[in-house]
Amino acid sequence: SSSSSSSSSKNSDSFLETIQEVGLLPTLLKQNPIELRGVITLPFGTFEILYLDEELRIIKTGQNYLAVNVRQKGTEEWF
């Protein structure tokens, strides 16, 4: 029983390490892949940067949508 407990602990540690390395969403999607269906066609991740400075980013996606992202103060992330 201790070997299964040890194995479970190693799996948990590995899962947590992966989350810390690549983030929660990519880790969950790797464990539970999803299939995207609908009007979005691959490659859906393409975009063109129309404007960029330290605080603001404006992009145009491959589907011709516009997005305005504002950098949160004190972080490197865009929202």
C-alpha positions as CSV (number, residue, x, y, z in Angstrom):
1,S,0.0,0.0,0.0
2,S,2.9,2.4,0.7
3,S,4.2,1.9,-2.9
4,S,0.8,3.1,-4.3
5,S,0.8,6.0,-1.9
6,S,4.4,6.8,-3.0
7,S,3.4,6.5,-6.7
8,S,0.4,8.8,-6.1
9,S,2.6,11.3,-4.3
10,K,5.1,11.3,-7.2
11,N,2.2,11.8,-9.7
12,S,0.9,14.8,-7.6
13,D,4.4,16.3,-7.4
14,S,4.8,15.9,-11.2
15,F,1.4,17.5,-11.9
16,L,2.2,20.5,-9.6
17,E,5.7,20.9,-11.1
18,T,4.1,20.9,-14.6
19,I,1.6,23.6,-13.5
20,Q,4.4,25.7,-12.1
21,E,6.5,25.3,-15.3
22,V,3.9,25.8,-18.1
23,G,0.7,27.1,-16.3
24,L,-2.6,25.6,-15.2
25,L,-4.5,25.7,-18.5
26,P,-1.9,24.0,-20.6
27,T,-1.4,21.3,-17.9
28,L,-5.2,20.7,-17.7
29,L,-5.6,20.5,-21.5
30,K,-2.7,18.1,-21.7
31,Q,-4.4,15.8,-19.1
32,N,-7.9,16.4,-20.7
33,P,-7.6,17.3,-24.4
34,I,-10.6,19.0,-26.0
35,E,-11.7,19.0,-29.6
36,L,-12.6,22.5,-31.0
37,R,-15.6,22.5,-33.4
38,G,-17.4,25.3,-35.1
39,V,-16.6,28.3,-37.2
40,I,-13.0,28.7,-35.9
41,T,-10.5,27.2,-38.3
42,L,-6.9,26.3,-37.8
43,P,-4.6,28.1,-37.4
44,F,-6.8,30.2,-35.1
45,G,-3.9,31.7,-33.2
46,T,-2.7,34.1,-35.8
47,F,-2.8,37.8,-35.3
48,E,-1.3,41.1,-36.4
49,I,0.0,43.7,-34.0
50,L,-1.5,47.0,-34.9
51,Y,-0.2,49.0,-31.9
52,L,2.1,48.2,-29.1
53,D,3.6,50.1,-26.2
54,E,4.4,49.4,-22.5
55,E,0.8,49.5,-21.4
56,L,-1.4,48.9,-24.5
57,R,-1.6,46.3,-27.3
58,I,-4.1,46.3,-30.2
59,I,-4.2,43.3,-32.4
60,K,-6.2,42.1,-35.4
61,T,-6.9,38.3,-35.5
62,G,-6.8,36.0,-38.5
63,Q,-10.6,36.2,-38.4
64,N,-10.5,40.0,-38.6
65,Y,-11.5,40.6,-35.0
66,L,-9.9,43.5,-33.1
67,A,-8.7,43.1,-29.5
68,V,-7.4,45.8,-27.2
69,N,-5.2,44.4,-24.3
70,V,-4.1,46.4,-21.3
71,R,-1.1,45.3,-19.3
72,Q,-1.8,44.9,-15.6
73,K,0.3,47.1,-13.4
74,G,3.3,45.3,-11.9
75,T,3.1,42.2,-14.1
76,E,4.2,41.0,-17.5
77,E,0.7,39.7,-18.4
78,W,-1.7,41.2,-20.8
79,F,-5.5,41.5,-20.1
